[in-house]
């Protein structure tokens, strides 16, 4: 069972990551899907997406849940029927699930060259010019993208714009944490984000603080 990493964030919040190495047949064992998720699964043409989908159900089992404990709102955001908060992410052969008593968001991203070219669409890239054009820039931009994805999932509303509504403060790699704020519909909210590397991927997670920072 390739549980890759497990992080206890606080007494009510835990993150688990899976490294997908199994065959489809192995992943399908002991997993029962709801009618809604079975339809989604059957419609997937990519084997990688199918494996990720099933591995997430195995992560759910580690939290004590099944696919039938999940429901999705009109924006496609997953919820747990017992009232706890959940966020899900996958990228290539890594999947992640975070469960908490508080609103949460998680994102896993592969570090890729192309992020340098799409960066102006989601962040003021001129803030990071001092990093040059190499691996450090790719890493920083991947963390910023992951941070914005995590906050978007936590926020759970359509219409939130990565470039204009979410701002991620600059950070040092060694700190493994940064701050961000969301300005949306006249309201400003602050968040703390945590990030770490796993192989050539980045994982970022955010949990809504008890009080606005």
Z-matrix of the N, CA and C atoms (Angstrom, degrees):
N
C 1 1.467
C 2 1.523 1 109.02
N 3 1.344 2 118.44 1 108.71
C 4 1.461 3 119.94 2 -173.06
C 5 1.530 4 113.92 3 -84.53
N 6 1.335 5 117.58 4 59.33
C 7 1.452 6 119.98 5 167.47
C 8 1.528 7 105.95 6 -67.11
N 9 1.311 8 116.98 7 114.98
C 10 1.459 9 121.19 8 -171.42
C 11 1.524 10 112.16 9 -83.66
N 12 1.319 11 116.17 10 -41.37
C 13 1.461 12 119.78 11 -174.94
C 14 1.520 13 109.14 12 -157.66
N 15 1.319 14 114.99 13 146.46
C 16 1.463 15 121.36 14 177.08
C 17 1.522 16 108.29 15 -136.58
N 18 1.334 17 116.38 16 129.19
C 19 1.463 18 121.52 17 -178.34
C 20 1.524 19 109.14 18 -126.13
N 21 1.321 20 116.14 19 122.38
C 22 1.454 21 120.48 20 171.39
C 23 1.522 22 107.02 21 -90.32
N 24 1.318 23 116.56 22 108.06
C 25 1.460 24 121.89 23 -173.97
C 26 1.523 25 110.77 24 -78.74
N 27 1.317 26 116.22 25 -46.41
C 28 1.457 27 123.42 26 172.69
C 29 1.518 28 106.84 27 -155.42
N 30 1.306 29 117.35 28 -173.76
C 31 1.457 30 119.96 29 -173.68
C 32 1.526 31 113.19 30 -64.79
N 33 1.333 32 117.22 31 -17.09
C 34 1.465 33 119.94 32 -177.37
C 35 1.526 34 113.15 33 -119.54
N 36 1.332 35 117.59 34 8.61
C 37 1.467 36 120.25 35 -173.52
C 38 1.522 37 110.60 36 -138.57
N 39 1.338 38 115.90 37 131.31
C 40 1.467 39 120.18 38 -179.62
C 41 1.528 40 109.79 39 -142.99
N 42 1.330 41 114.41 40 142.62
C 43 1.460 42 122.34 41 178.25
C 44 1.513 43 108.84 42 -118.72
N 45 1.344 44 115.91 43 134.27
C 46 1.463 45 120.98 44 175.07
C 47 1.519 46 109.43 45 -130.12
N 48 1.349 47 115.36 46 140.66
C 49 1.461 48 121.75 47 179.03
C 50 1.516 49 110.06 48 -123.99
N 51 1.320 50 115.49 49 144.72
C 52 1.463 51 123.27 50 -177.82
C 53 1.516 52 108.74 51 -121.12
N 54 1.324 53 116.37 52 136.39
C 55 1.465 54 120.78 53 172.10
C 56 1.520 55 107.57 54 -103.16
N 57 1.316 56 115.90 55 112.79
C 58 1.462 57 120.89 56 -172.11
C 59 1.524 58 110.19 57 -76.73
N 60 1.323 59 116.04 58 113.69
C 61 1.460 60 122.19 59 179.88
C 62 1.523 61 112.34 60 -127.87
N 63 1.313 62 117.32 61 -11.49
C 64 1.464 63 121.81 62 -172.33
C 65 1.535 64 111.57 63 -83.10
N 66 1.302 65 114.43 64 167.07
C 67 1.458 66 120.78 65 171.73
C 68 1.528 67 108.79 66 -79.35
N 69 1.336 68 114.80 67 163.82
C 70 1.467 69 120.23 68 175.40
C 71 1.520 70 110.03 69 -56.91
N 72 1.322 71 116.80 70 -43.28
C 73 1.461 72 121.48 71 -176.65
C 74 1.528 73 111.12 72 -61.95
N 75 1.313 74 116.99 73 -40.70
C 76 1.466 75 120.60 74 178.27
C 77 1.518 76 110.90 75 -66.93
N 78 1.317 77 117.12 76 -42.70
C 79 1.455 78 120.93 77 -178.59
C 80 1.522 79 112.52 78 -68.18
N 81 1.321 80 117.07 79 -28.99
C 82 1.464 81 120.34 80 -179.22
C 83 1.527 82 112.98 81 -73.72
N 84 1.340 83 116.53 82 -19.39
C 85 1.456 84 119.94 83 -177.43
C 86 1.526 85 110.98 84 -64.65
N 87 1.329 86 114.95 85 134.14
C 88 1.465 87 122.29 86 175.35
C 89 1.524 88 113.49 87 64.19
N 90 1.321 89 117.50 88 18.45
C 91 1.460 90 120.89 89 176.40
C 92 1.529 91 108.97 90 -116.19
N 93 1.325 92 115.62 91 122.42
C 94 1.460 93 121.37 92 176.95
C 95 1.520 94 107.89 93 -113.56
N 96 1.319 95 116.42 94 131.37
C 97 1.457 96 121.70 95 -176.75
C 98 1.520 97 111.38 96 -104.91
N 99 1.330 98 115.83 97 145.70
C 100 1.459 99 120.71 98 172.83
C 101 1.527 100 108.67 99 -66.52
N 102 1.316 101 117.12 100 165.15
C 103 1.462 102 120.88 101 -179.31
C 104 1.527 103 110.57 102 -59.55
N 105 1.325 104 116.44 103 -41.39
C 106 1.465 105 120.98 104 -179.68
C 107 1.529 106 110.88 105 -63.03
N 108 1.337 107 116.81 106 -46.87
C 109 1.467 108 120.22 107 -177.67
C 110 1.527 109 111.66 108 -74.67
N 111 1.322 110 117.53 109 -29.91
C 112 1.466 111 120.24 110 175.31
C 113 1.520 112 109.87 111 -63.14
N 114 1.324 113 117.04 112 -40.65
C 115 1.463 114 120.44 113 178.44
C 116 1.526 115 110.55 114 -64.53
N 117 1.324 116 116.24 115 -41.41
C 118 1.468 117 120.35 116 177.50
C 119 1.531 118 110.37 117 -63.26
N 120 1.324 119 116.13 118 -46.16
C 121 1.462 120 121.37 119 -177.48
C 122 1.527 121 111.26 120 -63.13
N 123 1.318 122 116.68 121 -45.09
C 124 1.467 123 120.92 122 -178.72
C 125 1.521 124 111.99 123 -64.92
N 126 1.332 125 116.90 124 -24.42
C 127 1.459 126 120.49 125 -179.48
C 128 1.519 127 113.91 126 -86.03
N 129 1.331 128 117.14 127 -4.04
C 130 1.465 129 120.45 128 -178.77
C 131 1.520 130 110.97 129 -80.43
N 132 1.311 131 117.41 130 126.67
C 133 1.461 132 121.64 131 -179.19
C 134 1.530 133 111.62 132 -92.13
N 135 1.336 134 116.61 133 -24.52
C 136 1.462 135 121.07 134 -177.74
C 137 1.524 136 111.12 135 -85.81
N 138 1.337 137 116.57 136 127.88
C 139 1.462 138 120.19 137 176.57
C 140 1.524 139 110.62 138 -64.00
N 141 1.325 140 116.96 139 -35.87
C 142 1.455 141 120.67 140 179.34
C 143 1.530 142 110.77 141 -62.18
N 144 1.340 143 116.79 142 -42.29
C 145 1.457 144 120.61 143 179.04
C 146 1.533 145 110.66 144 -66.77
N 147 1.308 146 117.07 145 -38.08
C 148 1.467 147 120.60 146 177.91
C 149 1.531 148 110.69 147 -63.39
N 150 1.318 149 115.96 148 -44.25
C 151 1.462 150 119.70 149 179.53
C 152 1.523 151 110.98 150 -63.62
N 153 1.328 152 116.53 151 -42.37
C 154 1.457 153 120.30 152 178.88
C 155 1.527 154 110.43 153 -61.97
N 156 1.313 155 116.04 154 -44.40
C 157 1.466 156 122.19 155 -179.60
C 158 1.527 157 110.21 156 -58.21
N 159 1.319 158 116.98 157 -45.74
C 160 1.469 159 120.99 158 -179.10
C 161 1.524 160 111.78 159 -70.99
N 162 1.332 161 117.03 160 -38.98
C 163 1.468 162 118.93 161 -179.44
C 164 1.524 163 110.86 162 -64.27
N 165 1.324 164 116.84 163 -32.46
C 166 1.466 165 120.08 164 175.81
C 167 1.524 166 110.34 165 -63.10
N 168 1.338 167 117.11 166 -35.68
C 169 1.481 168 119.91 167 177.34
C 170 1.528 169 110.85 168 -68.30
N 171 1.329 170 116.88 169 -31.27
C 172 1.461 171 119.62 170 175.00
C 173 1.530 172 110.36 171 -69.96
N 174 1.318 173 117.16 172 -37.69
C 175 1.459 174 119.69 173 175.01
C 176 1.529 175 110.57 174 -63.39
N 177 1.318 176 116.49 175 -40.63
C 178 1.466 177 119.98 176 176.64
C 179 1.522 178 111.30 177 -56.48
N 180 1.334 179 115.91 178 -41.11
C 181 1.477 180 120.21 179 179.43
C 182 1.526 181 111.10 180 -60.55
N 183 1.324 182 116.37 181 -36.37
C 184 1.466 183 119.57 182 178.89
C 185 1.522 184 111.70 183 -66.27
N 186 1.321 185 115.94 184 -25.67
C 187 1.470 186 120.52 185 175.63
C 188 1.532 187 111.94 186 -86.46
N 189 1.337 188 116.36 187 -4.39
C 190 1.453 189 119.80 188 -178.71
C 191 1.513 190 114.48 189 90.02
N 192 1.348 191 116.38 190 16.57
C 193 1.465 192 120.95 191 -178.99
C 194 1.529 193 110.57 192 -114.98
N 195 1.326 194 115.10 193 165.59
C 196 1.464 195 122.61 194 170.93
C 197 1.520 196 108.23 195 -123.64
N 198 1.309 197 116.08 196 174.38
C 199 1.460 198 121.10 197 178.26
C 200 1.528 199 111.38 198 -59.10
N 201 1.315 200 117.08 199 -27.74
C 202 1.461 201 121.21 200 -177.60
C 203 1.532 202 112.34 201 -75.59
N 204 1.323 203 116.95 202 -9.28
C 205 1.464 204 120.89 203 175.71
C 206 1.519 205 112.28 204 -87.14
N 207 1.334 206 116.71 205 -6.15
C 208 1.458 207 122.18 206 -179.97
C 209 1.518 208 111.59 207 -95.45
N 210 1.322 209 115.70 208 144.56
C 211 1.459 210 121.25 209 167.68
C 212 1.524 211 107.84 210 -142.67
N 213 1.330 212 116.67 211 158.64
C 214 1.454 213 121.48 212 -174.63
C 215 1.522 214 109.74 213 -124.24
N 216 1.349 215 115.71 214 139.53
C 217 1.462 216 118.84 215 178.49
C 218 1.524 217 110.30 216 -87.24
N 219 1.326 218 116.12 217 -174.33
C 220 1.468 219 120.71 218 -174.83
C 221 1.519 220 112.28 219 -66.72
N 222 1.335 221 117.64 220 -18.77
C 223 1.461 222 121.09 221 177.62
C 224 1.523 223 112.33 222 -92.68
N 225 1.340 224 117.03 223 1.86
C 226 1.453 225 120.75 224 -178.86
C 227 1.508 226 113.90 225 83.38
N 228 1.333 227 117.20 226 6.94
C 229 1.468 228 121.14 227 -179.90
C 230 1.527 229 109.42 228 -77.25
N 231 1.344 230 117.73 229 130.19
C 232 1.470 231 119.76 230 179.99
C 233 1.533 232 111.92 231 -77.67
N 234 1.331 233 115.13 232 147.04
C 235 1.463 234 122.41 233 176.40
C 236 1.524 235 108.35 234 -136.66
N 237 1.318 236 115.41 235 151.93
C 238 1.457 237 121.04 236 173.24
C 239 1.523 238 109.19 237 -97.74
N 240 1.306 239 116.00 238 137.60
C 241 1.464 240 120.28 239 -174.55
C 242 1.519 241 113.20 240 -67.96
N 243 1.341 242 117.68 241 -18.21
C 244 1.468 243 119.35 242 179.26
C 245 1.527 244 112.39 243 -84.98
N 246 1.335 245 117.08 244 2.46
C 247 1.453 246 120.60 245 176.14
C 248 1.513 247 114.92 246 96.25
N 249 1.327 248 118.55 247 -10.92
C 250 1.458 249 120.26 248 176.33
C 251 1.525 250 109.67 249 -72.88
N 252 1.321 251 115.63 250 158.98
C 253 1.455 252 121.52 251 -178.21
C 254 1.527 253 109.70 252 -97.42
N 255 1.337 254 115.31 253 145.20
C 256 1.458 255 120.97 254 -177.68
C 257 1.520 256 109.67 255 -140.17
N 258 1.320 257 115.86 256 147.71
C 259 1.456 258 121.79 257 171.45
C 260 1.521 259 108.04 258 -139.44
N 261 1.323 260 115.67 259 145.93
C 262 1.464 261 122.38 260 -172.82
C 263 1.527 262 109.40 261 -131.97
N 264 1.329 263 116.45 262 143.57
C 265 1.462 264 120.14 263 176.12
C 266 1.516 265 109.70 264 -148.53
N 267 1.322 266 115.83 265 153.98
C 268 1.468 267 119.70 266 171.67
C 269 1.524 268 109.55 267 -150.91
N 270 1.321 269 115.51 268 147.78
C 271 1.456 270 122.65 269 176.30
C 272 1.520 271 107.45 270 -151.96
N 273 1.312 272 115.54 271 114.26
C 274 1.458 273 121.70 272 -178.30
C 275 1.536 274 109.44 273 54.57
N 276 1.348 275 118.04 274 -116.87
C 277 1.465 276 118.93 275 -174.16
C 278 1.535 277 112.93 276 -98.93
N 279 1.329 278 117.45 277 15.14
C 280 1.460 279 119.93 278 175.45
C 281 1.525 280 110.46 279 -115.72
N 282 1.336 281 115.65 280 137.06
C 283 1.453 282 121.20 281 172.77
C 284 1.524 283 108.45 282 -129.22
N 285 1.323 284 115.96 283 154.72
C 286 1.465 285 120.96 284 -177.15
C 287 1.515 286 109.79 285 -142.81
N 288 1.332 287 115.14 286 143.25
C 289 1.466 288 122.41 287 173.47
C 290 1.524 289 107.64 288 -135.89
N 291 1.312 290 116.13 289 131.97
C 292 1.456 291 122.15 290 175.20
C 293 1.528 292 108.22 291 -122.58
N 294 1.325 293 116.33 292 134.92
C 295 1.466 294 122.51 293 179.94
C 296 1.523 295 108.23 294 -127.93
N 297 1.338 296 116.06 295 136.88
C 298 1.457 297 120.26 296 -176.87
C 299 1.521 298 110.53 297 -155.00
N 300 1.326 299 115.65 298 163.65
C 301 1.464 300 120.74 299 170.73
C 302 1.525 301 111.23 300 -77.13
N 303 1.345 302 116.57 301 -12.12
C 304 1.464 303 122.13 302 -177.79
C 305 1.530 304 109.97 303 -114.94
N 306 1.331 305 118.32 304 158.02
C 307 1.464 306 119.94 305 175.39
C 308 1.526 307 111.16 306 -56.07
N 309 1.338 308 115.84 307 135.56
C 310 1.464 309 121.60 308 -174.24
C 311 1.528 310 110.60 309 -137.65
N 312 1.309 311 115.24 310 161.61
C 313 1.455 312 121.34 311 173.61
C 314 1.514 313 109.36 312 -149.08
N 315 1.320 314 117.57 313 141.23
C 316 1.461 315 121.64 314 178.14
C 317 1.522 316 109.12 315 -138.70
N 318 1.330 317 115.27 316 147.27
C 319 1.460 318 119.76 317 176.37
C 320 1.518 319 109.47 318 -145.52
N 321 1.322 320 115.83 319 138.05
C 322 1.466 321 123.14 320 173.89
C 323 1.518 322 107.60 321 -117.48
N 324 1.331 323 116.89 322 130.16
C 325 1.457 324 121.58 323 -177.89
C 326 1.521 325 110.81 324 -136.20
N 327 1.317 326 115.47 325 139.45
C 328 1.472 327 121.12 326 173.19
C 329 1.525 328 108.71 327 -80.07
N 330 1.319 329 116.94 328 138.05
C 331 1.460 330 120.80 329 177.50
C 332 1.536 331 108.40 330 -78.38
N 333 1.332 332 114.78 331 116.27
C 334 1.467 333 119.88 332 -175.23
C 335 1.522 334 110.68 333 -135.00
N 336 1.318 335 115.05 334 148.90
C 337 1.461 336 122.79 335 -178.73
C 338 1.530 337 112.20 336 -57.32
N 339 1.314 338 117.15 337 -36.33
C 340 1.462 339 120.10 338 -171.73
C 341 1.523 340 113.20 339 -65.39
N 342 1.346 341 117.85 340 -15.37
C 343 1.457 342 118.93 341 -178.64
C 344 1.523 343 111.20 342 -64.41
N 345 1.336 344 117.17 343 -25.79
C 346 1.462 345 120.54 344 178.74
C 347 1.526 346 111.26 345 -64.37
N 348 1.315 347 116.38 346 -28.92
C 349 1.460 348 120.21 347 -175.30
C 350 1.522 349 112.66 348 -89.46
N 351 1.336 350 117.07 349 -23.54
C 352 1.469 351 119.39 350 178.26
C 353 1.526 352 111.70 351 -98.13
N 354 1.345 353 117.05 352 -7.60
C 355 1.468 354 121.05 353 -175.68
C 356 1.528 355 113.65 354 -54.10
N 357 1.341 356 120.72 355 -41.47
C 358 1.471 357 119.11 356 -178.90
C 359 1.524 358 113.84 357 -59.80
N 360 1.318 359 117.07 358 -15.72
C 361 1.468 360 120.09 359 178.86
C 362 1.533 361 112.70 360 -81.69
N 363 1.373 362 116.92 361 -16.52
C 364 1.459 363 117.54 362 -176.84
C 365 1.524 364 114.95 363 -129.35
N 366 1.355 365 118.86 364 -8.69
C 367 1.462 366 119.26 365 179.84
C 368 1.530 367 109.83 366 -156.56
N 369 1.336 368 117.73 367 151.93
C 370 1.476 369 119.84 368 174.62
C 371 1.532 370 109.43 369 -70.02
N 372 1.301 371 117.08 370 89.02
C 373 1.464 372 122.26 371 -170.20
C 374 1.521 373 112.57 372 -63.48
N 375 1.345 374 117.95 373 -20.96
C 376 1.463 375 119.78 374 -179.66
C 377 1.534 376 111.53 375 -62.67
N 378 1.326 377 117.81 376 -18.90
C 379 1.461 378 121.17 377 178.53
C 380 1.527 379 111.97 378 -66.93
N 381 1.322 380 116.97 379 -19.09
C 382 1.458 381 120.77 380 -174.27
C 383 1.533 382 112.56 381 -113.36
N 384 1.332 383 117.44 382 14.96
C 385 1.471 384 121.04 383 -177.35
C 386 1.530 385 111.83 384 -60.53
N 387 1.323 386 117.58 385 -27.94
C 388 1.462 387 120.59 386 -177.90
C 389 1.521 388 112.42 387 -64.42
N 390 1.335 389 116.81 388 -16.08
C 391 1.462 390 120.62 389 -179.60
C 392 1.525 391 112.47 390 -81.90
N 393 1.340 392 115.97 391 -3.88
C 394 1.452 393 118.48 392 -177.61
C 395 1.518 394 110.95 393 78.12
N 396 1.327 395 115.83 394 -146.13
C 397 1.466 396 119.39 395 -174.80
C 398 1.523 397 111.76 396 -130.12
N 399 1.337 398 117.16 397 19.22
C 400 1.454 399 120.49 398 -174.50
C 401 1.517 400 114.14 399 -103.28
N 402 1.349 401 115.19 400 -148.18
C 403 1.462 402 121.52 401 -173.61
C 404 1.526 403 112.81 402 -63.78
N 405 1.353 404 117.29 403 -35.16
C 406 1.457 405 119.39 404 -179.44
C 407 1.525 406 111.36 405 -63.31
N 408 1.326 407 115.93 406 -38.58
C 409 1.468 408 119.38 407 178.30
C 410 1.520 409 110.37 408 -66.44
N 411 1.333 410 117.14 409 -43.58
C 412 1.472 411 120.79 410 178.20
C 413 1.524 412 110.55 411 -59.73
N 414 1.325 413 115.91 412 -44.19
C 415 1.466 414 119.84 413 179.80
C 416 1.516 415 111.57 414 -62.69
N 417 1.349 416 116.75 415 -46.44
C 418 1.464 417 119.17 416 -177.77
C 419 1.518 418 111.08 417 -64.77
N 420 1.310 419 117.48 418 -44.27
C 421 1.459 420 120.59 419 -179.53
C 422 1.528 421 110.95 420 -64.71
N 423 1.327 422 117.16 421 -35.27
C 424 1.471 423 120.22 422 177.32
C 425 1.519 424 110.76 423 -65.96
N 426 1.325 425 117.60 424 -39.01
C 427 1.466 426 120.80 425 176.97
C 428 1.524 427 110.25 426 -65.17
N 429 1.333 428 117.21 427 -43.17
C 430 1.466 429 120.53 428 179.45
C 431 1.525 430 110.64 429 -62.56
N 432 1.342 431 116.48 430 -45.31
C 433 1.465 432 120.05 431 177.42
C 434 1.532 433 110.62 432 -60.05
N 435 1.341 434 116.71 433 -46.95
C 436 1.464 435 120.55 434 179.34
C 437 1.517 436 112.01 435 -61.19
N 438 1.338 437 116.67 436 -38.52
C 439 1.463 438 120.75 437 178.29
C 440 1.522 439 110.88 438 -62.82
N 441 1.311 440 116.29 439 -43.09
C 442 1.465 441 119.84 440 -179.27
C 443 1.532 442 111.05 441 -69.34
N 444 1.324 443 116.67 442 -37.84
C 445 1.465 444 120.01 443 175.72
C 446 1.530 445 110.47 444 -62.57
N 447 1.337 446 116.99 445 -44.55
C 448 1.461 447 120.68 446 -179.09
C 449 1.525 448 111.05 447 -61.89
N 450 1.330 449 116.56 448 -42.83
C 451 1.462 450 120.35 449 179.13
C 452 1.525 451 111.01 450 -67.65
N 453 1.329 452 116.64 451 -39.62
C 454 1.469 453 120.30 452 177.93
C 455 1.529 454 110.45 453 -59.18
N 456 1.330 455 116.55 454 -42.92
C 457 1.465 456 120.43 455 179.09
C 458 1.518 457 111.03 456 -66.97
N 459 1.331 458 116.64 457 -40.56
C 460 1.458 459 120.52 458 178.88
C 461 1.525 460 110.19 459 -64.19
N 462 1.331 461 115.92 460 -44.59
C 463 1.460 462 121.69 461 -176.97
C 464 1.526 463 111.15 462 -63.25
N 465 1.326 464 116.39 463 -42.78
C 466 1.455 465 121.21 464 171.85
C 467 1.511 466 116.60 465 71.52
N 468 1.340 467 117.48 466 25.13
C 469 1.463 468 120.40 467 179.48
C 470 1.519 469 110.12 468 -127.64
N 471 1.314 470 115.73 469 138.02
C 472 1.449 471 119.19 470 174.43
C 473 1.521 472 109.42 471 -73.53
N 474 1.317 473 115.94 472 156.38
C 475 1.455 474 120.50 473 178.28
C 476 1.503 475 113.75 474 95.50
N 477 1.332 476 117.94 475 -6.43
C 478 1.463 477 121.79 476 177.18
C 479 1.529 478 107.86 477 -76.13
N 480 1.327 479 117.32 478 123.46
C 481 1.453 480 122.16 479 -175.04
C 482 1.525 481 110.79 480 -99.44
N 483 1.336 482 115.98 481 125.20
C 484 1.463 483 120.58 482 -178.33
C 485 1.527 484 111.71 483 -58.55
N 486 1.326 485 117.31 484 -43.01
C 487 1.455 486 121.00 485 -174.06
C 488 1.520 487 112.64 486 -74.76
N 489 1.322 488 117.54 487 -40.66
C 490 1.461 489 121.15 488 -170.96
C 491 1.528 490 114.47 489 -102.88
N 492 1.333 491 118.04 490 -25.61
C 493 1.468 492 120.04 491 -172.29
C 494 1.530 493 114.53 492 -104.97
N 495 1.336 494 117.40 493 -17.95
C 496 1.468 495 120.59 494 -178.24
C 497 1.528 496 109.00 495 -121.30
N 498 1.331 497 115.52 496 123.62
C 499 1.465 498 119.58 497 178.62
C 500 1.524 499 109.22 498 -119.85
N 501 1.329 500 116.00 499 127.82
C 502 1.467 501 122.77 500 178.90
C 503 1.523 502 108.57 501 -106.97
N 504 1.334 503 116.58 502 120.31
C 505 1.460 504 120.71 503 177.70
C 506 1.528 505 110.05 504 -64.63
N 507 1.332 506 115.85 505 148.77
C 508 1.458 507 119.86 506 177.28
C 509 1.531 508 109.82 507 -64.55
N 510 1.329 509 116.47 508 159.25
C 511 1.460 510 120.67 509 -171.22
C 512 1.521 511 109.94 510 -155.41
N 513 1.325 512 115.75 511 162.03
C 514 1.458 513 122.64 512 171.65
C 515 1.526 514 108.91 513 -94.61
N 516 1.317 515 117.36 514 142.29
C 517 1.460 516 120.57 515 179.54
C 518 1.524 517 111.72 516 -57.77
N 519 1.316 518 116.40 517 -39.51
C 520 1.466 519 120.38 518 -175.89
C 521 1.527 520 112.87 519 -67.76
N 522 1.315 521 117.13 520 -20.91
C 523 1.468 522 120.21 521 -176.99
C 524 1.530 523 111.99 522 -71.16
N 525 1.324 524 116.50 523 -30.84
C 526 1.477 525 122.65 524 -179.60
C 527 1.519 526 113.28 525 61.05
N 528 1.329 527 116.96 526 16.14
C 529 1.461 528 119.66 527 178.03
C 530 1.523 529 108.95 528 -152.75
N 531 1.320 530 116.12 529 155.17
C 532 1.457 531 121.46 530 175.35
C 533 1.522 532 108.61 531 -154.81
N 534 1.315 533 115.33 532 172.09
C 535 1.456 534 121.90 533 177.48
C 536 1.525 535 109.12 534 -111.09
N 537 1.301 536 115.60 535 155.07
C 538 1.455 537 121.27 536 174.60
C 539 1.521 538 108.28 537 -147.78
N 540 1.312 539 115.13 538 158.60
C 541 1.463 540 117.63 539 173.44
C 542 1.523 541 109.71 540 -136.68
N 543 1.317 542 113.43 541 153.03
C 544 1.461 543 122.35 542 178.15
C 545 1.525 544 108.30 543 -116.23
N 546 1.306 545 116.26 544 129.33
C 547 1.461 546 121.83 545 172.86
C 548 1.523 547 106.86 546 -116.07
N 549 1.324 548 116.22 547 112.99
C 550 1.464 549 119.56 548 -174.05
C 551 1.523 550 109.42 549 -150.74
N 552 1.324 551 114.98 550 126.71
C 553 1.467 552 121.72 551 178.15
C 554 1.525 553 111.74 552 52.67
N 555 1.346 554 115.18 553 43.45
C 556 1.449 555 120.96 554 175.14
C 557 1.512 556 116.20 555 79.07
N 558 1.338 557 117.59 556 3.61
C 559 1.458 558 121.63 557 -179.01
C 560 1.528 559 109.02 558 -116.06
N 561 1.337 560 116.60 559 137.56
C 562 1.462 561 121.20 560 176.59
C 563 1.520 562 109.49 561 -113.95
N 564 1.338 563 116.99 562 128.41
C 565 1.458 564 122.20 563 178.85
C 566 1.523 565 109.54 564 -127.91
N 567 1.333 566 115.83 565 141.65
C 568 1.456 567 122.02 566 -178.77
C 569 1.524 568 110.61 567 -107.84
N 570 1.324 569 115.70 568 149.08
C 571 1.459 570 121.35 569 -178.50
C 572 1.525 571 110.26 570 -140.57
N 573 1.329 572 115.47 571 150.67
C 574 1.453 573 121.96 572 170.26
C 575 1.520 574 107.78 573 -104.98
N 576 1.331 575 116.32 574 133.81
C 577 1.457 576 121.43 575 179.77
C 578 1.526 577 109.95 576 -118.94
N 579 1.326 578 115.49 577 145.75
C 580 1.457 579 122.37 578 176.07
C 581 1.525 580 108.50 579 -120.97
N 582 1.326 581 116.29 580 142.61
C 583 1.461 582 119.56 581 -178.37
C 584 1.520 583 110.20 582 -141.60
N 585 1.331 584 115.34 583 154.68
C 586 1.462 585 121.57 584 175.96
C 587 1.518 586 109.22 585 -157.99
N 588 1.330 587 115.60 586 160.49
C 589 1.460 588 121.37 587 178.40
C 590 1.518 589 110.09 588 -94.32
N 591 1.312 590 115.51 589 146.22
C 592 1.451 591 122.39 590 169.22
C 593 1.520 592 106.08 591 -137.91
N 594 1.335 593 114.06 592 109.17
C 595 1.468 594 121.16 593 -171.18
C 596 1.535 595 108.37 594 54.22
N 597 1.329 596 119.48 595 -126.73
C 598 1.461 597 119.79 596 179.17
C 599 1.526 598 111.65 597 -100.93
N 600 1.318 599 116.00 598 31.40
C 601 1.458 600 123.10 599 177.69
C 602 1.532 601 109.73 600 -117.05
N 603 1.318 602 115.62 601 164.30
C 604 1.456 603 123.49 602 173.65
C 605 1.525 604 108.48 603 -123.18
N 606 1.326 605 116.68 604 135.74
C 607 1.455 606 121.63 605 172.21
C 608 1.523 607 108.22 606 -116.31
N 609 1.333 608 115.88 607 130.78
C 610 1.462 609 121.92 608 177.78
C 611 1.526 610 108.21 609 -127.13
N 612 1.327 611 116.43 610 136.55
C 613 1.463 612 118.61 611 175.31
C 614 1.520 613 110.73 612 -135.91
N 615 1.322 614 115.17 613 151.79
C 616 1.456 615 122.52 614 -179.79
C 617 1.514 616 108.87 615 -135.44
N 618 1.316 617 116.37 616 141.35
C 619 1.451 618 122.77 617 174.82
C 620 1.519 619 107.78 618 -128.12
N 621 1.310 620 116.32 619 133.15
C 622 1.466 621 120.01 620 -179.00
C 623 1.519 622 109.79 621 -63.21
N 624 1.330 623 118.26 622 126.02
C 625 1.464 624 119.86 623 179.23
C 626 1.521 625 112.07 624 -70.04
N 627 1.335 626 115.75 625 158.71
C 628 1.455 627 120.29 626 179.27
C 629 1.528 628 111.00 627 -60.80
N 630 1.335 629 115.61 628 -39.15
C 631 1.467 630 121.60 629 178.95
C 632 1.512 631 108.50 630 -128.91
N 633 1.341 632 115.82 631 154.71
C 634 1.460 633 119.59 632 177.43
C 635 1.519 634 109.21 633 -64.97
N 636 1.311 635 117.05 634 134.76
C 637 1.471 636 120.78 635 -174.48
C 638 1.525 637 111.40 636 -70.54
